[in-house]
Amino acid sequence: MEIEEYLSLVWRPGPDAMFAHPRLARVYDAFDGERDDLAAYVALADEMAARVVLDVGCGTGSLAVLLAATGRTVVGVDPAAASLDVARAKDPAGRVRWVHGDVGAVPDLGADLATMTGNVAQVFLGDDDWARALRAVHRALRPNGRLVFETRRPDRRAWEEWAADGEPVTRHVPGSGEVERCLEVRDVRLPFVSFRHTYRFLADGAVVTSDSTLRFRSRDEIESSLATAGYRVLDVRDAPDRPGREFVFVAERAT
Ligand SMILES: C[S@@+](CC[C@H](N)C(=O)[O-])C[C@H]1O[C@@H](n2cnc3c(N)ncnc32)[C@H](O)[C@@H]1O
């Protein structure tokens, strides 16, 4: 099947339910676990002396609030209103500017740094979507501003671990009670992997599903798309908390 034909089958309007459904957004952090990845992003912002940071696909705001706590100007953009509601609750002093919208809605900030944590890059399935996202971030950066993002390495075949580990996970989430989540890998048609999360809210028996598709791009593919969008790749690092699993791209606005 051609890529375009597959994309037309998996296309869904808006962000996945796990980010956009209010009940699922409220339990997202509990299932996401410890965010050992975020310290490395704060360290990167320090290393770059970034004062103005744009967090694209900020979700429930875990990184944005950490960055804002260090006195930086931070803008978080996400199309999932329910995730932004969770994020705002973590930011009672209103230090972060939260923007509800797709990556195309990123304001022209002259940002020193743009981040896309939590493998946001993989939600852009089509070549056009990805190119559009890179261009939008490019516009929001100052000249020589940096874009830092991670994406899972396709050769690590993370989906095989997801498929092998089919055991439900249960979390107690304040305000939601006991919640059980199952993950089912439904289709692997590289570079795309589609999967379903099923959440069972034990307090009232409600069951909510969330379908997702991610794209696994090669390092070469990403480097070439960055160059086309006007970036220079400065470094490709490892994620310290997940060695060998992710590419962490550090790119600079070059044009
Ligand atoms: C796996 S979550 C990562 C959230 C956050 N960056 C983190 O590290 O916790 C992916 C996020 O990408 C967002 N997203 C999906 N489509 C998007 C788009 N077109 N533009 C910007 N963000 C998008 C989702 O709503 C979701 O919050």
The ligand as an SDF file (V2000), in Angstrom:
LIG
                    3D

 27 29  0  0  0  0  0  0  0  0999 V2000
    3.3340   12.2220   23.5500 C   0  0  0  0  0  0  0  0  0  0  0  0
    2.6170   13.7990   23.8110 S   0  0  0  0  0  0  0  0  0  0  0  0
    4.0110   14.7070   24.4300 C   0  0  0  0  0  0  0  0  0  0  0  0
    3.5860   15.8550   25.3030 C   0  0  0  0  0  0  0  0  0  0  0  0
    4.7330   16.6410   25.9580 C   0  0  0  0  0  0  0  0  0  0  0  0
    5.6250   17.2270   24.9880 N   0  0  0  0  0  0  0  0  0  0  0  0
    5.4880   15.7940   26.9310 C   0  0  0  0  0  0  0  0  0  0  0  0
    6.6970   15.6060   26.7670 O   0  0  0  0  0  0  0  0  0  0  0  0
    4.8410   15.3350   27.9010 O   0  0  0  0  0  0  0  0  0  0  0  0
    2.3940   14.4340   22.1520 C   0  0  0  0  0  0  0  0  0  0  0  0
    1.7120   15.7940   22.1200 C   0  0  0  0  0  0  0  0  0  0  0  0
    1.7040   16.2650   20.7660 O   0  0  0  0  0  0  0  0  0  0  0  0
    0.5250   16.9980   20.5930 C   0  0  0  0  0  0  0  0  0  0  0  0
    0.2120   17.1710   19.1760 N   0  0  0  0  0  0  0  0  0  0  0  0
   -0.4750   16.3390   18.3610 C   0  0  0  0  0  0  0  0  0  0  0  0
   -0.5950   16.8790   17.1370 N   0  0  0  0  0  0  0  0  0  0  0  0
    0.0100   18.0900   17.1890 C   0  0  0  0  0  0  0  0  0  0  0  0
    0.1760   19.1580   16.2490 C   0  0  0  0  0  0  0  0  0  0  0  0
   -0.2990   19.0660   15.0050 N   0  0  0  0  0  0  0  0  0  0  0  0
    0.8080   20.2730   16.6380 N   0  0  0  0  0  0  0  0  0  0  0  0
    1.3010   20.3770   17.9080 C   0  0  0  0  0  0  0  0  0  0  0  0
    1.1650   19.4020   18.8330 N   0  0  0  0  0  0  0  0  0  0  0  0
    0.5310   18.2840   18.4780 C   0  0  0  0  0  0  0  0  0  0  0  0
   -0.5180   16.1460   21.3380 C   0  0  0  0  0  0  0  0  0  0  0  0
   -1.7130   16.8440   21.5960 O   0  0  0  0  0  0  0  0  0  0  0  0
    0.2740   15.7540   22.5720 C   0  0  0  0  0  0  0  0  0  0  0  0
    0.0800   16.6670   23.6260 O   0  0  0  0  0  0  0  0  0  0  0  0
  1  2  1  0
  2  3  1  0
  2 10  1  0
  3  4  1  0
  4  5  1  0
  5  6  1  0
  5  7  1  0
  7  8  2  0
  7  9  1  0
 10 11  1  0
 11 12  1  0
 11 26  1  0
 12 13  1  0
 13 14  1  0
 13 24  1  0
 14 15  1  0
 14 23  1  0
 15 16  2  0
 16 17  1  0
 17 18  1  0
 17 23  2  0
 18 19  1  0
 18 20  2  0
 20 21  1  0
 21 22  2  0
 22 23  1  0
 24 25  1  0
 24 26  1  0
 26 27  1  0
M  CHG  2   2   1   9  -1
M  END
$$$$
